[in-house]
Amino acid sequence: MIAFTCLGLSAALTSFAGAEEKPKKKPDPVKMFEKKDADGDGFLTLDELKKGMKGKQLEGAEKRFKRLDADGDGKVSLEELKAGFAAGGQKKKKD
């Protein structure tokens, strides 16, 4: 009986340890864009981007939006969002 208990505990710990090692799933920019583009115009506004954000995410939303808005037109296209994801959120270099 004790051997079965130990075996079960060992299997449970192995499963738990394996669960921690799984890499974090990266967000899909297309799905995110489609979800946040509330008016369906093909662009994200700052308000659309902020929707659903809380705490620290919300605090940095304006800076993130400005980085994503590569052409400075006040809205983020899907292409700009994809480029931002590809850059890994790195800051733009100053000219």
C-alpha positions as CSV (number, residue, x, y, z in Angstrom):
1,M,0.0,0.0,0.0
2,I,2.8,2.4,0.9
3,A,4.6,1.6,-2.4
4,F,1.5,2.6,-4.4
5,T,1.1,5.8,-2.4
6,C,4.7,6.7,-3.0
7,L,4.4,5.8,-6.7
8,G,1.3,8.0,-7.0
9,L,3.0,10.9,-5.2
10,S,6.0,10.5,-7.5
11,A,3.8,10.6,-10.6
12,A,1.9,13.6,-9.3
13,L,5.1,15.5,-8.6
14,T,6.5,14.6,-12.0
15,S,3.4,15.9,-13.7
16,F,3.5,19.1,-11.6
17,A,7.2,19.7,-12.5
18,G,6.5,19.1,-16.2
19,A,3.6,21.6,-16.1
20,E,5.9,24.3,-14.9
21,E,8.4,23.7,-17.7
22,K,6.0,24.4,-20.5
23,P,6.9,27.6,-22.3
24,K,4.4,30.4,-22.1
25,K,2.2,30.5,-25.1
26,K,2.8,33.6,-27.3
27,P,-0.2,35.7,-28.1
28,D,-1.4,35.7,-31.7
29,P,-1.3,39.2,-33.1
30,V,-4.1,38.5,-35.6
31,K,-6.5,37.1,-33.0
32,M,-5.7,40.0,-30.6
33,F,-6.2,42.5,-33.4
34,E,-9.6,41.0,-34.4
35,K,-10.7,40.9,-30.8
36,K,-9.7,44.5,-30.0
37,D,-10.9,46.1,-33.3
38,A,-14.3,46.9,-31.8
39,D,-15.6,48.9,-34.8
40,G,-14.1,46.6,-37.4
41,D,-12.4,49.5,-39.3
42,G,-9.1,47.6,-39.6
43,F,-7.3,49.8,-37.2
44,L,-6.8,50.0,-33.4
45,T,-7.3,53.3,-31.6
46,L,-5.7,53.9,-28.2
47,D,-9.1,53.3,-26.5
48,E,-9.5,50.0,-28.4
49,L,-6.0,48.9,-27.4
50,K,-6.6,49.8,-23.7
51,K,-9.9,47.9,-23.5
52,G,-9.5,45.0,-21.1
53,M,-6.1,46.2,-19.7
54,K,-5.5,46.6,-16.0
55,G,-2.8,47.9,-13.7
56,K,0.7,48.1,-15.1
57,Q,-0.5,47.2,-18.6
58,L,-2.9,50.1,-18.6
59,E,-0.2,52.5,-17.2
60,G,2.1,51.8,-20.2
61,A,-0.6,51.6,-22.9
62,E,0.1,55.0,-24.4
63,K,3.9,54.4,-24.7
64,R,3.2,51.0,-26.2
65,F,0.6,52.5,-28.6
66,K,3.1,55.1,-29.8
67,R,5.7,52.5,-30.4
68,L,3.3,50.3,-32.4
69,D,2.0,53.3,-34.5
70,A,5.0,53.3,-36.8
71,D,3.6,55.9,-39.2
72,G,2.3,58.2,-36.5
73,D,-1.3,58.4,-37.9
74,G,-2.9,57.9,-34.5
75,K,-4.0,54.3,-35.2
76,V,-2.4,50.9,-35.4
77,S,-2.9,48.6,-38.4
78,L,-2.6,44.9,-38.3
79,E,0.8,45.2,-40.1
80,E,2.1,47.6,-37.4
81,L,0.9,45.3,-34.7
82,K,2.6,42.3,-36.3
83,A,5.8,44.3,-36.6
84,G,5.6,45.2,-33.0
85,F,5.1,41.6,-32.0
86,A,8.1,40.6,-34.2
87,A,10.3,43.2,-32.6
88,G,9.4,41.8,-29.2
89,G,8.3,45.1,-27.8
90,Q,11.7,46.7,-28.3
91,K,11.9,50.5,-28.2
92,K,12.3,52.4,-31.4
93,K,15.8,53.9,-31.9
94,K,15.9,57.7,-31.9
95,D,17.1,59.4,-35.0
